[in-house]
Amino acid sequence: MQHTATTHPQPANTVSIVSTTYGQTLVVLNGKCLYCAPPERGDEARQLASTTAGALNVPVDVVHLDTFATDTTESQLMARFENQNAGPWYSHAFTIAFSVEYPAKNSDDIPPAELHRALMKRAREFTGDLDALVEACGASYDSYQMG
């Protein structure tokens, strides 16, 4: 009995260089982020994409994503990249209440550092408790289509 090897075609490699409105640059290999560069390191990211694509003998797919904030995280950029053709994106605004205990009659007299401390204390209450976070947020108070 003769055995023949069954070959399965390897999925095609893809290399993408993703630039954003605010200058962040991602290098994406087969849907996974290899490198997320701040604006000042964009040339480094483009070089990595070019070298990676050359090693795999594939072209570099160039993608531009509209982003709406300078502090967009790598995971947010990857979600936008993966869903870029899924339709319009929306911005939903939520509030989370917190309180500050401070010896000032007027809230304008509370130092920013105290506000920050109280807000971070409130945020820690949700660590590992997503149900409490959802309950604290409630429904969004404003939503609009972006772009």
GROMACS elastic network, one bead per residue, 0.5 to 0.9 nm:
[ bonds ]
;  ai    aj funct       b0    kb
    7    10     6  0.88810   500
    9    12     6  0.85971   500
   10    13     6  0.85290   500
   12    30     6  0.83113   500
   12    58     6  0.88135   500
   13    29     6  0.72873   500
   13    30     6  0.58316   500
   13    53     6  0.87214   500
   13    56     6  0.72522   500
   13    58     6  0.71784   500
   14    28     6  0.79036   500
   14    29     6  0.57372   500
   14    30     6  0.50558   500
   14    31     6  0.77158   500
   14    53     6  0.78801   500
   14    56     6  0.87625   500
   14    58     6  0.69992   500
   14    59     6  0.77926   500
   14    60     6  0.74924   500
   14    61     6  0.75881   500
   15    27     6  0.72398   500
   15    28     6  0.57028   500
   15    30     6  0.65250   500
   15    31     6  0.83390   500
   15    49     6  0.66754   500
   15    50     6  0.85910   500
   15    52     6  0.73531   500
   15    53     6  0.59480   500
   15    56     6  0.88587   500
   15    58     6  0.73815   500
   15    59     6  0.71008   500
   15    60     6  0.52527   500
   15    61     6  0.61160   500
   15    62     6  0.87688   500
   16    26     6  0.79270   500
   16    27     6  0.58583   500
   16    28     6  0.50081   500
   16    29     6  0.65565   500
   16    30     6  0.83902   500
   16    31     6  0.85359   500
   16    49     6  0.70445   500
   16    53     6  0.87220   500
   16    59     6  0.86246   500
   16    60     6  0.54430   500
   16    62     6  0.57649   500
   16    63     6  0.69467   500
   17    25     6  0.69601   500
   17    26     6  0.58059   500
   17    28     6  0.64043   500
   17    45     6  0.77754   500
   17    46     6  0.67385   500
   17    49     6  0.62759   500
   17    50     6  0.88151   500
   17    60     6  0.67714   500
   17    61     6  0.62461   500
   17    62     6  0.51061   500
   17    63     6  0.62158   500
   17    64     6  0.84411   500
   18    24     6  0.81666   500
   18    25     6  0.55081   500
   18    27     6  0.63853   500
   18    28     6  0.75078   500
   18    61     6  0.83196   500
   18    62     6  0.61578   500
   18    64     6  0.56779   500
   18    65     6  0.69811   500
   18    77     6  0.89737   500
   18    81     6  0.79047   500
   19    22     6  0.82982   500
   19    23     6  0.62832   500
   19    24     6  0.58651   500
   19    26     6  0.65429   500
   19    42     6  0.84749   500
   19    62     6  0.79435   500
   19    63     6  0.63790   500
   19    65     6  0.62232   500
   19    66     6  0.86741   500
   20    23     6  0.51977   500
   20    24     6  0.53622   500
   20    25     6  0.64707   500
   20    26     6  0.86468   500
   20    63     6  0.85685   500
   20    64     6  0.56756   500
   20    66     6  0.57953   500
   20    67     6  0.60616   500
   20    77     6  0.85415   500
   21    24     6  0.76082   500
   21    64     6  0.75900   500
   21    65     6  0.65373   500
   21    66     6  0.51689   500
   21    67     6  0.54292   500
   21    68     6  0.75862   500
   21    69     6  0.86086   500
   21    70     6  0.85066   500
   22    39     6  0.74135   500
   22    66     6  0.83706   500
   22    67     6  0.69440   500
   22    68     6  0.81031   500
   22    69     6  0.73367   500
   22    70     6  0.57075   500
   22    71     6  0.88612   500
   23    37     6  0.87374   500
   23    38     6  0.69154   500
   23    40     6  0.81231   500
   23    42     6  0.75009   500
   23    70     6  0.84100   500
   24    36     6  0.71972   500
   24    37     6  0.57227   500
   24    40     6  0.84382   500
   24    41     6  0.84131   500
   24    42     6  0.70164   500
   24    70     6  0.83658   500
   24    72     6  0.87135   500
   25    35     6  0.80504   500
   25    36     6  0.58152   500
   25    37     6  0.50428   500
   25    38     6  0.65503   500
   25    39     6  0.69142   500
   25    41     6  0.80333   500
   25    42     6  0.56772   500
   25    43     6  0.89329   500
   25    45     6  0.65281   500
   25    46     6  0.80202   500
   26    33     6  0.67195   500
   26    34     6  0.74366   500
   26    35     6  0.55726   500
   26    37     6  0.61512   500
   26    38     6  0.89333   500
   26    42     6  0.84932   500
   26    45     6  0.68451   500
   26    46     6  0.86487   500
   26    49     6  0.89362   500
   26    74     6  0.81396   500
   26    77     6  0.83133   500
   26    78     6  0.85569   500
   27    32     6  0.84669   500
   27    33     6  0.59256   500
   27    34     6  0.54701   500
   27    35     6  0.51756   500
   27    36     6  0.66094   500
   27    37     6  0.84256   500
   27    45     6  0.62924   500
   27    46     6  0.75588   500
   27    48     6  0.73765   500
   27    49     6  0.58401   500
   28    31     6  0.58201   500
   28    32     6  0.53584   500
   28    34     6  0.55773   500
   28    35     6  0.72729   500
   28    36     6  0.88853   500
   28    49     6  0.79494   500
   28    78     6  0.87851   500
   29    32     6  0.53018   500
   29    33     6  0.63672   500
   29    34     6  0.64725   500
   29    49     6  0.85570   500
   29    52     6  0.84006   500
   29    53     6  0.89200   500
   30    33     6  0.84095   500
   31    78     6  0.85058   500
   31    81     6  0.89405   500
   31    82     6  0.76125   500
   32    78     6  0.82317   500
   33    36     6  0.71276   500
   33    74     6  0.82114   500
   33    78     6  0.72998   500
   35    45     6  0.69349   500
   35    48     6  0.85109   500
   36    42     6  0.89946   500
   36    45     6  0.76283   500
   36    74     6  0.64399   500
   37    40     6  0.77084   500
   37    41     6  0.55188   500
   37    42     6  0.59781   500
   37    44     6  0.79513   500
   37    45     6  0.63636   500
   38    41     6  0.55679   500
   38    42     6  0.66671   500
   39    42     6  0.54631   500
   39    43     6  0.88281   500
   40    43     6  0.78582   500
   40    44     6  0.89203   500
   41    44     6  0.53659   500
   41    45     6  0.66131   500
   41    46     6  0.89664   500
   42    45     6  0.50671   500
   42    46     6  0.62309   500
   42    47     6  0.86411   500
   43    46     6  0.51005   500
   43    47     6  0.61854   500
   43    48     6  0.86627   500
   44    47     6  0.51618   500
   44    48     6  0.62923   500
   44    49     6  0.87590   500
   45    48     6  0.50791   500
   45    49     6  0.62422   500
   45    50     6  0.86354   500
   46    49     6  0.50955   500
   46    50     6  0.61576   500
   46    51     6  0.86134   500
   47    50     6  0.50769   500
   47    51     6  0.60879   500
   47    52     6  0.84917   500
   48    51     6  0.51593   500
   48    52     6  0.59919   500
   48    53     6  0.84451   500
   49    52     6  0.51720   500
   49    53     6  0.60024   500
   49    54     6  0.84299   500
   49    60     6  0.69457   500
   50    53     6  0.52089   500
   50    54     6  0.60242   500
   50    55     6  0.86175   500
   50    59     6  0.84069   500
   50    60     6  0.68259   500
   51    54     6  0.50590   500
   51    55     6  0.61847   500
   51    56     6  0.86921   500
   52    55     6  0.51913   500
   52    56     6  0.63297   500
   52    57     6  0.84591   500
   52    58     6  0.86820   500
   52    60     6  0.88857   500
   53    56     6  0.51190   500
   53    57     6  0.57634   500
   53    58     6  0.51362   500
   53    59     6  0.59516   500
   53    60     6  0.60347   500
   54    58     6  0.64489   500
   54    59     6  0.76531   500
   54    60     6  0.87698   500
   55    58     6  0.79988   500
   56    59     6  0.87380   500
   63    81     6  0.83860   500
   65    77     6  0.82125   500
   65    80     6  0.75807   500
   65    81     6  0.71997   500
   65    84     6  0.78860   500
   66   147     6  0.77218   500
   67    70     6  0.77969   500
   67    72     6  0.74713   500
   67    77     6  0.81723   500
   67    80     6  0.87668   500
   67   147     6  0.88729   500
   68    71     6  0.89609   500
   68    72     6  0.79287   500
   68   146     6  0.82832   500
   68   147     6  0.85077   500
   69    72     6  0.57901   500
   72    75     6  0.83300   500
   72    76     6  0.62150   500
   72    77     6  0.66691   500
   73    76     6  0.51474   500
   73    77     6  0.62208   500
   73    78     6  0.86296   500
   74    77     6  0.50749   500
   74    78     6  0.61229   500
   74    79     6  0.86111   500
   75    78     6  0.50528   500
   75    79     6  0.61511   500
   75    80     6  0.85947   500
   76    79     6  0.51165   500
   76    80     6  0.62272   500
   76    81     6  0.85843   500
   77    80     6  0.50566   500
   77    81     6  0.60468   500
   77    82     6  0.85708   500
   78    82     6  0.59788   500
   78    83     6  0.84173   500
   79    82     6  0.51651   500
   79    83     6  0.60725   500
   79    84     6  0.82015   500
   80    83     6  0.51723   500
   80    84     6  0.54881   500
   80    89     6  0.88064   500
   81    84     6  0.51521   500
   81    85     6  0.86238   500
   82    85     6  0.81020   500
   82    86     6  0.86750   500
   83    86     6  0.51137   500
   83    87     6  0.79861   500
   84    87     6  0.73119   500
   84    88     6  0.86768   500
   85    88     6  0.83581   500
   86    89     6  0.85134   500
   88   145     6  0.67579   500
   88   146     6  0.71293   500
   88   147     6  0.80014   500
   89   144     6  0.86606   500
   89   145     6  0.59475   500
   89   146     6  0.56598   500
   89   147     6  0.78239   500
   90   143     6  0.66836   500
   90   144     6  0.54823   500
   90   146     6  0.52876   500
   90   147     6  0.87549   500
   91   142     6  0.80979   500
   91   143     6  0.54733   500
   91   144     6  0.54922   500
   91   145     6  0.63746   500
   91   146     6  0.64122   500
   92   140     6  0.59498   500
   92   141     6  0.76131   500
   92   142     6  0.58332   500
   92   144     6  0.68374   500
   93   139     6  0.88621   500
   93   140     6  0.53146   500
   93   141     6  0.59054   500
   93   142     6  0.52211   500
   93   143     6  0.63025   500
   94   137     6  0.59079   500
   94   138     6  0.75092   500
   94   139     6  0.70116   500
   94   141     6  0.60300   500
   94   142     6  0.75524   500
   95   136     6  0.80648   500
   95   137     6  0.57789   500
   95   138     6  0.80289   500
   95   139     6  0.88892   500
   95   140     6  0.76038   500
   95   141     6  0.78506   500
   96   122     6  0.86503   500
   96   123     6  0.88747   500
   96   133     6  0.86240   500
   96   136     6  0.58926   500
   96   137     6  0.54554   500
   96   138     6  0.85348   500
   97   119     6  0.85879   500
   97   122     6  0.82808   500
   97   136     6  0.75417   500
   97   137     6  0.84363   500
   98   118     6  0.68749   500
   98   119     6  0.62204   500
   98   121     6  0.87036   500
   98   122     6  0.61678   500
   98   123     6  0.89719   500
   99   115     6  0.84840   500
   99   118     6  0.66457   500
   99   119     6  0.78999   500
   99   122     6  0.84098   500
  100   107     6  0.89834   500
  100   110     6  0.84305   500
  100   114     6  0.72934   500
  100   115     6  0.66824   500
  100   117     6  0.86499   500
  100   118     6  0.57784   500
  100   119     6  0.84086   500
  101   104     6  0.86877   500
  101   114     6  0.87302   500
  101   118     6  0.83701   500
  102   105     6  0.84556   500
  102   107     6  0.87887   500
  102   110     6  0.69712   500
  102   114     6  0.80297   500
  103   110     6  0.84316   500
  104   107     6  0.66958   500
  104   108     6  0.85470   500
  104   109     6  0.61781   500
  104   110     6  0.66634   500
  105   108     6  0.88133   500
  105   109     6  0.78090   500
  106   109     6  0.56510   500
  106   110     6  0.76256   500
  107   110     6  0.55076   500
  108   111     6  0.80579   500
  110   113     6  0.83330   500
  110   114     6  0.65824   500
  110   115     6  0.71268   500
  111   114     6  0.54294   500
  111   115     6  0.67061   500
  111   116     6  0.88999   500
  112   115     6  0.50172   500
  112   116     6  0.61597   500
  112   117     6  0.86065   500
  113   116     6  0.50235   500
  113   117     6  0.61301   500
  113   118     6  0.86701   500
  114   117     6  0.50030   500
  114   118     6  0.61736   500
  114   119     6  0.85002   500
  115   118     6  0.52495   500
  115   119     6  0.60813   500
  115   120     6  0.85859   500
  116   119     6  0.51120   500
  116   120     6  0.60883   500
  116   121     6  0.85026   500
  117   120     6  0.52698   500
  117   121     6  0.61532   500
  117   122     6  0.87034   500
  118   121     6  0.50269   500
  118   122     6  0.62507   500
  118   123     6  0.86664   500
  119   122     6  0.50996   500
  119   123     6  0.62070   500
  119   124     6  0.87400   500
  120   124     6  0.61975   500
  120   125     6  0.88105   500
  121   124     6  0.52542   500
  121   125     6  0.67646   500
  122   125     6  0.53258   500
  122   126     6  0.74955   500
  123   126     6  0.56688   500
  123   127     6  0.72283   500
  123   133     6  0.86646   500
  124   127     6  0.52634   500
  124   128     6  0.89421   500
  125   128     6  0.84627   500
  125   129     6  0.77450   500
  125   132     6  0.81619   500
  125   133     6  0.83952   500
  126   130     6  0.63701   500
  126   131     6  0.82928   500
  126   132     6  0.61045   500
  126   133     6  0.54844   500
  127   130     6  0.74848   500
  127   133     6  0.85863   500
  128   131     6  0.89473   500
  129   132     6  0.54955   500
  129   133     6  0.66179   500
  129   134     6  0.89818   500
  130   134     6  0.61761   500
  130   135     6  0.85326   500
  131   134     6  0.51385   500
  131   135     6  0.61583   500
  131   136     6  0.85935   500
  132   135     6  0.50168   500
  132   136     6  0.60517   500
  132   137     6  0.85929   500
  133   136     6  0.50673   500
  133   137     6  0.61451   500
  133   138     6  0.86058   500
  134   137     6  0.52169   500
  134   138     6  0.61262   500
  134   139     6  0.86854   500
  135   138     6  0.53970   500
  135   139     6  0.89100   500
  137   140     6  0.74434   500
  138   141     6  0.88446   500
  139   142     6  0.89994   500
  140   143     6  0.70136   500
